[in-house]
Amino acid sequence: SSIPKIVILGAGYGGILTAQRLQKALNYNEADVTLVNRHEYHYFTTHLHMPAAGTDSIEHTRVSISKLIDEFKIDLVKSSVQEIRTQQKKVILEDGTLSYDYLVIALGGEPETFGIPGLDKYALTIRSINSVRLIREHIEYQFAKYKNENNAQEHINFVVGGAGFSGIEFVAELADRIPALCKEYDVDPSMVNIYNVEAAPTALPGFAPELVEHAMTVLTKKGVTFKIGVAIKECLPNGVILATGEEIKASTIVWTGGIRGNRLIEAAGFEAMRGRVKVDEYLRVPGHENIFIIGDGSLMINPEGRPYPPTAQIAMQQGECCAFNLVAAIRSQQPKKFAFSNKGTVASLGKGQGIAVVGDKKYRGWTAAQLKKVVDMRYLFIIGGIPLVLKKGRFF
Ligand code: FAD
């Protein structure tokens, strides 16, 4: 047929926003839109640290994609993408192929281990619903093991690699969960150790120094031991070796220290830096006017000449811009340039605690913790309206 085919790969922040804006903007029979995702649900990556630590449920962290998309307008395909073949304009799925005229790659990121030996094999990562289920169960199992294996300390030592956004949010939740675990498994809380190891000279790069200091004070009080400016040299089945030569015994190692684009992007032959493609100002891959990359797989440079950090916030805005440019392409109209509008940054530090920057204002404590909820609710509202806010929102 002559109806253009649009295929969107990935139903995360970028993919969902693209699909929703397309279904609103496109006229009947103007394009065939297909959304491909590995699971039947969309998950809130920015919330994964909670079910990982066990402080919130999986059901607050995901929603069925069919609740977000009008299936009379968009075909949902639950499958795993295996390969992108740009020459044939085809996408190979685990159970079939799709052809496209326009392609949106919104497959998110993957952990980057920088070649540190053992991390791939022994560290857990916070990347999906399935991966955080494993972390949660693993932690509980270690408490049980501790009581059954002569109180071997490594079972209740926890190492988190990386003190960026995800690392900090996760150690905060973990520290909040420890008292309940100790009670349940009859463990003396003073025996538990949580180490947060970061190679960079500071935790939470990008936040103002006074907020970083506040965050570290709050978390130290909760029982977290920081090792900042110290690299992990090697990861072992039961611990890590630091660049200083120090060895920390721990049966649980969670790696949050790096993020890269999806490996399918490099495999497709696009020029990429750690799996991220420097897209043009319309979000297209250079040399491929019909292929857009948004979210963690895209690389854009901010006005100060530095790459924007990969965030849900930018992925959503790119999704909206991408949908606009797809409609423009189909109608032979002018595309628009992507312009990031920074709505602020909030990091949770566990129950009732947080830090936030909105414009040039800085917040901490309870106010910041409330702002985090506002951000989460705003997102639920954008993708699912009031019903989704009521169903998945966490008001307390
Ligand atoms: P994603 O949202 O990751 O979506 C990718 C989708 O593609 C997923 O649904 C995945 O299942 C699917 N997929 C992947 N591979 C395949 C395949 N081969 N086949 C089919 N489907 C596939 N950002 C913020 O702005 N604010 C925060 O507070 C914040 N907190 C964070 C906390 C944590 C713990 C983490 C891990 C991240 C946080 N981020 C935060 C970053 C943010 O989550 C990401 O930048 C954002 O999810 C990127 O969106 P995306 O659309 O590129 O990809």
Residues whose N, C-alpha, C, O or C-beta is under 5 A from the ligand:
A	BS01	FAD	G10 A11 G12 Y13 G14 G15 V36 N37 R38 T45 T46 L48 H49 S79 S80 V81 A106 L107 G108 G109 I126 S166 I294 G295 D296 G297 P310 T311 A312 Q313 A315 V346
